[in-house]
Amino acid sequence: GFSIMIFLLLVSLAALVAADYQPGEPGGRWSEDDLLKTKAKLRWIMQYPYDALQLVEGGKEIFEFYQTQDHHLTGKRRAAGIIPNQAKIVRLTFHDCLLEDGGAGCNGCMNFEGMGNLFSLAPCYKANNPDACSEVDGGIHPEVGPFKTDNNNLLWVAKVLEAVYKDPNFGPDYMQHFDKSLFESGKSRADLWAFAGLVAVQRGAENNNRECDASKPAPCLGQIDKDSPSCAADLPLLKFKSGRSDCVPSCTGEDDFPFCTSAHEVHPNQHANGEDTVSFFKESFDLTPRETVALMGVHTLGHPMEFNSMFHAYPWTTRSEVLNNFYYINLVNTTSYRIINPKRLTSMKGVNVKKCNLPVSSFIGDEDGNAKRVVYKVRSERRTASNGPFNWQIFTSRCSVEKCKEIQARDGGYSPNSCCHYADECVNGGSACPKRNFICYKDEDCESTRLLQKIN
């Protein structure tokens, strides 16, 4: 009789372990096989986000819709606001942990307020018509602010991760798939979202190190000049812990998704100053000022998009797929370089940038190759009745064609860091000529503050 009881108990436990996940319960433990297969799927999504988006229901249609939107970007880049790329996965991971009024967070759910808002590219503010912005885009423009972020357009990255969560065969055929989905084996969605964030951060660090190969002669793409030390960084071991509980979904109608909650979330103020930002992270996550500053460095990944947030598509750093310390460099330095991959320059034809020892650096300074003076300027987006929202952008002066001619006549060539490489490209009609007024042809225009050019 005792052996039968033991047998029945083991059968019951096996059934419990294999049961579908139930919202509100702690997520089950992940095996090494779970981690490796999920990581492979996540890395595939980040490598091929357009393909991943079109595998989920509605993904192909939303991609085609965004292709039709009025925006200065072209082709696939128009859909950059919705694709499940590396930066959006990190953003989803953080937004999942924003606290609800009851104190819950990191629970595999998000509030859908503002979800799906699509703002026009053209500014709507008119001094002689205070109602102009309320008359466009279906009246979604606020009068002031905005003074809190939202989860707009995280829906599609969440839908792609939901496919990873519930479809054991999601992804290309050549991948190793699950016998049972993560959901069917008792894992929580919150744990998947957290793990996805870790994988995305790890990939960002790998992208940085790929351009900082110490075994090759400097400069590589991530180095200023031949005397630069290696720019590779050792990312600390990222530890994943399971056991998070999903919220019980509470949305209805068109928002009836298993990861939607009607609970109010406490979001940060994107117009806040440093003191307010530190206070938010202290109150929400009990972080110290130092920890807050460290966390903010993840903004080296990604950038805003006008049609998602009304904020100009200006990157905090030049490479939105690379995790490094340039977010901090841009904050504190009074001089800097414009970072451009030189591979498209006519003079670089036949040069394999992956082998390093670059004759033209990625770090472009003034005509003599020195770091340029930079300043921050406030930019009005002109998309609310109060002429906002507002942000800070970093600018520097243009590159003088006349000075480049003088240097060429004097030295017979340029520093690897000289902007003259691009001045020549523009003068000669090369395809790598930088857009957005990077070059000036008359010296009197080069130093005008009205013509200061974005460095990123």
DAMO-V158848 format. One record per pair of residues at least 6 apart in sequence whose C-alpha atoms are under 6 Angstrom apart, sorted by the first residue. I is the first residue (numbers start at 0). J is the second residue. If there is no record, write none. Layout:
I:J
I:J
//
This chain:
17:184
18:184
18:185
19:182
19:183
19:184
19:185
20:182
20:185
22:245
22:246
22:247
23:244
23:245
23:246
24:244
25:242
25:243
25:244
26:186
26:187
26:242
26:243
26:244
27:185
27:186
27:242
28:241
44:51
45:84
45:85
48:82
48:83
48:84
52:58
53:59
65:78
66:77
70:120
81:152
83:156
85:199
86:300
86:301
88:196
89:196
92:192
92:193
92:196
95:105
96:104
96:105
97:104
98:104
98:264
98:265
99:263
99:264
100:263
106:189
106:244
106:245
106:246
107:188
107:189
107:245
108:258
108:259
108:260
109:259
109:260
110:259
110:260
110:261
113:151
114:151
114:152
115:151
115:152
117:306
117:307
118:306
119:306
122:381
122:382
123:132
123:382
124:132
124:381
124:382
124:386
129:384
132:383
133:140
141:383
142:383
142:384
143:385
144:388
146:268
147:266
147:267
147:268
147:269
148:266
163:169
164:181
164:182
165:180
165:182
166:180
167:176
167:177
167:179
167:180
168:176
189:243
189:245
190:241
190:243
203:320
203:321
203:322
204:322
206:321
207:321
208:231
210:219
210:220
210:221
211:219
211:221
211:229
211:230
211:231
213:229
216:355
216:356
217:225
217:356
218:224
218:225
218:355
218:356
218:357
219:355
220:361
223:362
248:257
248:259
248:260
249:260
249:261
250:259
250:260
250:261
277:288
280:286
296:326
299:315
299:316
299:322
299:326
300:319
300:320
301:319
302:314
303:310
303:312
304:312
305:311
305:312
317:455
333:372
333:373
334:370
334:371
334:372
334:373
335:370
335:371
336:362
336:363
336:364
336:370
337:362
337:363
337:454
338:361
338:362
339:361
340:361
341:361
343:431
344:431
358:415
359:415
360:415
360:416
362:416
363:416
363:417
363:418
364:370
364:371
364:416
364:417
364:418
365:371
365:417
365:418
366:417
366:418
366:419
367:417
368:414
368:416
368:417
373:394
373:395
374:393
374:394
375:392
375:393
376:391
376:392
377:390
377:391
378:389
378:390
379:387
379:389
380:387
380:388
380:389
381:387
393:453
394:451
394:452
394:453
394:454
395:451
395:452
396:446
396:451
396:452
397:437
397:438
397:439
397:445
398:438
398:439
399:439
400:422
400:440
403:419
421:432
424:432
425:432
439:445
//
